[in-house]
Amino acid sequence: MNDAASSPFSTPIFRRVWIASLLSNFGSLIQSVGAAWLMTSIATSADMVALVQTATALPILLWSLVGGALADGFDRRKIMLAAQAFMLLVSLLLAVCAWLGFMTPWLLLMFTFLIGCGAAFNAPAWQASVGDMVPRPQLAHAVALNSMGFNIARSVGPAIGGVIVAAAGAAAAFVINAASYLGLLVVLARWHRPPTPQLLPRETLGVAIGAGIRYVAMSPNIRNVLLRGFVFGVGASSLAALLPLVARDVLAGGPLTFGALLGGFGIGAVCGALGSSHLRRRLSTEVIVRTASIAFAVPVVVVALSRSLYLSLLVLPIAGAAWVLALATFNVAVQMSAPRWVVARALSLYQMFTFAGIALGSWLWGLLAHDSSIGVALLTASAVLLASLLLGTRHALEETDALNLDLLQRWKEPETTVPVEPRTGPVVITIQYVIAEDDVIEFLRAMADRRRIRRRDGAKDWKLLRDLADPQIWVERYSTPTWLDYVRHNHRLTHEDAAIPQRLRDLHRGPAPPVVRRMIERQTDTLPGGQPTGTADLAEPLTDPTRAS
């Protein structure tokens, strides 16, 4: 760990939320043990047991993007408060039903699903808030500490959960989980987060979701993280889904055995979190992910073939370390590849893809264990993890530490001769360049990046035109639905993006800077007084041509 001055723990709010989250994670892990073991008692098929893991992961797939859009547009602290209060209420209802003996397999899955829904709204807000709590140089360390906190709970919580379930039953585990939310609710309620200035009107939910999807779709490194996270989730979900069956059927144990296996996994995860910062300084992101995939696959093979509790406990810490290294690396890669205005949506999409892999994998491995055997399911999962190494050859993860994704904030809204309102539009923008013949290839390469950035930040109908009369004249053309969308588009430029327009200005051989024209589409079916004209649409200039990029 770094010295205290450079540690995220030197920030009081991060330290308080981390401690409260640690206690809440203890409760969640105890609840998970109770739910998984209760299912083995009330259900007879392996696929129903595995569906507990699916019910936990599926809400992330369904609601995470909505939660991310809300977290980017509203106060993240309030979103976390609402989500925690909802999970507290559901946990209390679960405890009451279990205590009264009303529990059925499908009712247990429903409650598990609802708790997962609360987590789906809470997680994007919490993870995006880490960047609000600590400076960017500490972000990777803070994400690793979050993973460490969860896995400290994982290393001890399941064992405690096993003791509680064995001594007092699953209902007691559910009560403890409900109580574990109280500390985090108090800390969040007392957090006086500085208000973020709202420079522009808030996007509607549908527009915000679309903007998040578009940004990720046009960001190659985030796309690669999503793909790799999905495949890793499919393979790595096998242990979480089938470990209750390994404890009961392969090792002939009870809840204490199950808790011990999860505890061994969690101890390794804590070690992985403690060493993640050290590894990040010495290894590339891609090497860490490949190593973690191998390090997870090998213990899965051992657990599949072993009939010894001690041998399984010996290798599970390796899988736990690999699990946290891979997921923490994915998480950091997404956070460091997205600016703050869209980071919660990017994280929610990452969670959706990873938990979609976990949900799909849990279901597949449960079916395979039911139709074949637990060993065959685990061996197949390990083969998937090893095969995922091939993805690194075409979808390698890039280094992101040096990226500066702070908003540039140099652009100023231009004055217009034609009156405009935020809803005025569509707006058409053209930028004229004069490019020497020798620079055309480099210009086209720069324009390829320009096109991706424009579209990623909300531009529509992007086109690059070349004058047939004067081949040195090139025109970049795009549109936005409204003037507000045009303003929002320009405010999204980051320091990292600024290198592209600078390259284009350097290649421009005409009067500097390139000429920009902003125009609005006008309907000409009727004149202002209502008299029909029978003519087509025209684009009316908003201003005289200006020389600005």
N, C-alpha and C positions, 0 to 999 in steps of 0.2 A: 504494500500500500504506500501511497505517497505520504509526505508529511502532512500534519494536520492542517496547515495553512492552505494547502492545495487540494485537500480532500473535500468532496461534496458534503461531508459531515460537518464542515465548518460553517455551513449555511443552516441556521436554526430551523427553518421551516422544512427543509429537506430531511433533516435529522428527525424531527418530530413525526412527520408523515411516514418516514421509513420505519420507525419503531412501532407506530400504530398499525402500519400495514403488516409488519412482522407478526404481531399478535393476531390480526385478522387472518393472515395466512395459516397460522396454527389452527384456528377454528375451521377454516376451509378444508385443510387436510384431514382433520379429525372427522369432519362431516363426510368427506369422500370415502374414508375407511368405513364409516358407518353405513353409507349408502351401498357401497360395493358389497360389503359383507351381508347386509340385510337382503340384498338381491339374491345372493347365493342361498339364503334361507327360504325365500318365498318363491323362487323360480327354479325350474329344473334344467333349462336349456342353456348352453354356453353362450348362444347369441344374445339372450336377454341380459346376461351378466355383462357382456361386452357393450351392450347398448347404454349402460350407465355412462361410459366414457363418451359415446356418441351424443347423448343428451346433454352432456356438459359442453361439448365442442360445437354442436349444431347452432346454438344461438349466436355464436361469434360470426358464423357464416351468414346468418339471416339479418342481424341487426348491427353489426360492427360498423358498417359504412354509414348508417344513419347516425350512430353515436359519434363517429368521427366528424361528420358534417356539423352536428350540434356543438361539438367541442371546439371546432374552428370558428364558429359564429357566435357562441354565447360564452358566458362565464364558466370556465371549466370546473371551478370549485363548486358551484351550485349543481352542476351535472353530477359530480362525484357524490355530493351530499344526497341527491335524489336517488341515485343508484344504490348507495349503501343502505339508505332507509328502506328501499324496496326489498333488497335481499334480506334485511333483518326481519321484515314482516313475513316473507315467504318461509324463512327458516323457522320462525315460531310456529307457523301453520304446519310445517312438516313435522316438527317435534310433537305437536299436539296429536296429529293423526297417528304417528308411530306409537306414542304413549298409550293412546286409547285402543290400539290394535286394529285400526281401520286400513292399514297399509296393504296395497296390492302392487304387483310389479308395475303396472301402467301408471298408477297414482304416484309411485316413487319416481318413475321417469318424468312425469309431469312436473313435480316439484323440483327435480334436478334441472330440468329444462328451464324453469322460471328463474332459478338462481343463476343459471348461465346467461339468461337474458339481462339480468342486472349487471353481471360481469361484462357483457358485451357493450353496454353503455358506459360503464365505469372505466374500462381499460384504456380506450383511446384518450379520454380526458386526463387520466392519471399519467400515462406515458408522455403525452404532449406537454403536460405541466412540468415534467422534469426539466425540460429546456427553459421553462420560465423561472425555475427555482435556482438553477446553477448556470454559470457561464459556459459557453460552448466548449472551451478546452477541457472542462470537467465532465462533459456530457457522457462520453464513453465510459468513464469511471462510474458515473452515477447509474447508468443502465446496468453495468456489471454488479453494482451494489444492490440494485433492485432484485436482480436474479439471485444474488447471494442470499438476500433476505428471504425470498421465497423458498430457497433450497435449504436454508437453516431450518425453516419450518418443515420442509419435506423430510429432513434427516431425523427429526425428533417427533414431529407431529403424528406420523402414521403409527409409530410405536406407542405413543401415548393414546392414540385413537384405538389401537388394538386392545390396550389394557382397559380403556373405558368401555368399549363394546363388550369385552369379555366379562367385565365386572357388573356393568349397569345396563347394557343393551344399547341398541342404535339410537333410541330416543334421547338418551343422555348426551350422545355425541352431537345430535342436532341442536340441543339446548345450548351446549357450549359454543357451537358455531354462531348461534344467534347473538349470544353475549359478546362474542369477539368483535362484532361490528361497532360496538358502542364507543370504544376508544378512538377509532378513526373518525367517527361522526363528530366527536367533541373537538378533535384537532382541526378538522376541516371547518367546523363552525367558527372556530377562533382565529382562523387564518384570514388576515385582512390583506387580501391580494390587491396590489396597486391596480387601479382601473386602466385598461388598455384603450387609448383614444380610438374612437370609431371614425376614421376619416371619410369613409364612404358608406352608403346605405348597406345594410346587411343583405346578403343574397337569400333568396327563398331556398327552402330545403332541397327541392328538386334541382335547382340551378347549382347549388353548392355541391350536391352529390355528383352531378355531371362534371363540374369543374375538377373535382378530386379524381374521378375516373380518367378524365382527359389528361390531367397532369401526369398521373402514373403511367398511362398508356404511352405518352410521349417522352418518358424518361427511361432510357435503356437500362441503367443500372438498377433502378427500382423494379423494373420488369423482371430482370434476372433474379433479384432477391425473392420475388414472389414465386417464381417457378421453382427455385431451389428449396424454398421453405415448404412449398406444397409437397414435393417429392420426399423431402426429409420427414415431413409430418406423416405421410403414408407409411413409411417404413418404421419410424421410431414409435408410432402409436401402439405397436404390437405389445411392448412390455406393459404399458399402463393398462391396456385392454385385457390382457390375458394373465397378468400377475396374480389376481385373485384365484384363477383356476390352477395356476402353477402351485400356489400355496395349498389349495384344497386337494387337488387330484394328483399332482405329480409328487409333491413333498408330503402329502397326507397330513397337513397341518391345519391350524385354526386361525383365528384372527390375530393371535400373537405372531404366528409365522408370517402372515401377510404383512403385518406392521413392521416386522424385522426386515423383510425384503425391501419394502418401501424406504425404510430407514437407511439401509445400505446404499440404495440408489441416491437418496438425499445427501448422505455424507459426501459422496463423490461429487454431487452437484455443487455443494459448498466449496469444495476444493477447486472445482473448475471455475467458479465465480471468483475466488480469491486469486487465481492465477491468470484470469483473462486479461487484465491490464498488462501484465508482464508479457504474455504471449503476443498481444496486439503490438507491442513495441518492437517485437523481434520477428514476427511472422506476418505475411500478407493475409488479407481477409480470405482469399481463395484457399490458401494453404490451411488455415484454421478450419474452414468448413470441410475440406476434403479429409483432414485428419480426424475431425469429429465424426464424420460418417463411418470411417473405418473403425474407430474406437467404439462406436455404438454397435456396429454389426457383429463384431467378434464376441462380446459378452452375450448377445442374443443367441448366438450359436451355442455357447456354453450352457446357458440356461435351458435351451431346447433339449440338449443331450444329457444334462446332469440330473441325477436323482439325489444329490447331496445338498442339504441346506447350506453347509459351510462353503462348498464350492460356489454356489450361487451368490452367497454373501460376499465372496472374495472378488467376483467379477462385476457385480452390479454397481459398485462405486465408479468403475471405469465408464460404464454406460451413463451414469448420472453426470459425470464431468463432461462427457461428450455432448449430452443433451443441452446443458446450460451454455456451453461454449458455442454450439451451433446457433441456438435461438438468440442468445445475447448478441452474437455477431450479426445475425440477420437484422435484429432490432436496431443496433447501432448504424448499420449500413443504410437503413431506411431513414432514420432520423438525420443522419449527416448528408443525405441526398435530397432532402426536401426543405424548402424555406418555411418559416414559422406560419405563414398564412394558410398552408395546406398540410402541415405535418401530421395533424391528427387524422385526416382523411387518408394520407399515405400509410400511416401506421395501421389504420383500421383495415385497409385493403390487404396489407401484409398479414394481419391476423386472420382475415377471412380466408386467404389462400392457405395459410399454415394450418388453421383449424379445420378447413375443408379437407385437407389431407389427413389430419388426425381423425376426423369423423368418418371419412371414407375408409381409412385403414382400419379403424376399430371395428367397423361393421364387417369388412372383408375378412379380417383375421378371426373374428368371432364365428362367421359362417364356415370358414375353412377349418377351424378347430372343431366345430360341431360335425361337419361332414367327414373330416379326416382325423386329425389329432392335434393336440396343442403343439407338439414338437414340429410337425409339418408346417403349421402356421408360422411359428417363430423362425424356422429355417427359411421359409419363403420371404418373410419380412427382411431378414438379413441380406438375402440376395438382392432385394429391391434397393437397400441402402448402398450396397457395393456397386450396383449398376448405375446408381445416381452419380458416381464419380465421372462418368462419361459426359455428363452435362457440363462439367467444368471446362471441357475443351471448346465448347461453343458458346457457353453462357457464363463466362468467368465473372466473378465479382470484382469491381474496381475499388481502388483505394479512395477514400472520401475525406480524409482528415484535413487535406489542404484546401478543400472547397470553401469559398466564401459565399454563402447563400443569404447574407443579409440583403434587404431590399436596397436598391441603389438610391432611390428617393431624390433623383436629380430632375425628374420630369415635372414640368409645371403645366397645368391646364391652359391651353392657348385661348386667347380672346378671339371671338368670332364676330364678323360683321352681321351675318345672318343669326338671329336669335335662336338659341338652342336650350332645351331643357334636358334633364337626365333621361327622359323617355324618348327624346327625339331620335329618329333613325329610320331605316338603316343608314350607317355611316360608312362611306367608302374612302379608303386612304391609298394614295399612290406616292411612291418615292422614286425619283428619277436619278439614275447613276450614269456616268460616262466612264466606260471601261475600255482600256486599251486591249487590242487583240491578244497581246502576249499575256495578259492577266485574266483572260476569260476562264481558264480552268480553275485557277485559285478562287476566282469570284464565284463560280458555280459551287465549289466546295463550301465556301462560306455561306452561300445562300441555302444550301441544304440544311446547315445548322440553324440558319435564320428561320427557315420554314418550320422546323421542329419546335423552336422556341415560341414563334408566333402562335402556332396552332395549340401548343401546350398551354399558353397563357390566355386562350380564348378567342383568337382571331378565326374568322370564317373565310371560306372561298379564297384561300391564298393562291396567288399566281405570280409567275415571273414571265415578263413579256420582253421581246426584243424588237426594236424598231426596224422595219424592212428597208426604210430609206436611209437610215444612218445606223449601221450595225454596232456602233459604239454606245448607243443609247439603250439602256435597260431600264425597265419599270417594274418595281415590286408593287403588287396590288393585293389588298385584303379588305375585309369589311368586318364590322361588328353590328350586332342587332340594334344597339342604342348608343347614344353619346356616353351614358354612364358606363356601358360595357367597354367603350373605347378608353375612357379614363382609367377604369379598373385594370384593363389590359396593360397600360403603360406603367401603372404603379407596381406591377408584379415583376418588373425587371430586377434581377439581382446583380451583385458585383461580378459573379461568375459569368453571367450572361453578357455583361457589358463588353467582353472581349470581342464578341461577334460583330456588333455594329462598328466597333473601332477598326476591325479588319476591313470592313466594307468602306469606311471613310478613307482609309489609307489607300485602297485600290481606286477610289473615285478620282477621275482626272478632270472633271469639270469644275465650275465654280463651287467652292466649298462653303458650307456643307451641301449634301445632295438636297434637291428641291422636294419638299413635301407638300402635297395637296390633300386637303380634307374636304370631302363633299358629302352631301346628304341626298339620298334618293327622294325624288318628288313624284307624286302621282299627277298626271296631266290629263286625266279623263275629264276633269271639270276645272274651270277657272275659279278663283276665289269667290266670285259672286254666284257660282253654281252653274255657269253656262258651259255646256259640253264642248269639248275640243276635238275628240276623236283621235288624239295623238297618243304616242307611247310614253313610257316613263322616261324621265330625264334625271341626271345627277346635277344638283345645284351646288356650286362651291360655297363652303361655309366661310372661307376667307380668301383673300388674295393669296397666290402661291407664296409660301414661306420657305426660307432656307434653314431647315432644322431637321435633325435626324430623329 
